[in-house]
Amino acid sequence: MSSGSPVAELIAERPEPKIVDYHNITPGSLFGSWVPWATQEAEDGLRQLKTLADASSFAIADSDFNASDLHDAGMPDERTLVVAPLFDAASLRRRVDRDLEASRRAERAAGGADWLFVAG
């Protein structure tokens, strides 16, 4: 779970055992006027997190910070486990493409901009 979903309530009502895999919901107030629809989706997601916490037998979070959201939503500590994401740290140690780096620095110096996009 990382945002609101039109099927969250349907899932909560199902009789099967459920586990919440929670990756954090960005507070709607941070979206402001840039993406107003995302504000509502985030608020729906936080409300649905409470519903799903009540209906689930267990929850997984990827950090202690995210686990605290689960606890705030009503998921007991003994039914929550933090499982850090797994990745190959060696894959982050790549050689820098010096030509590309020089090109990007020249673009920035000419008035270019840096963008960071994070998607869930």
Buried (B, 14 or more C-beta within 10 A) or exposed (E): BBBBBEEBEEBBEEEEEBEBEBBBBBEBEEBEEEEEEBBEBBBBBBBBBBBBBEBBEBBBBBBEEBBEBBBEBEBEEEBBEBEEEEEEEEEEEEEEEEEEEEEEEEEEEEEEEEEEEEEE
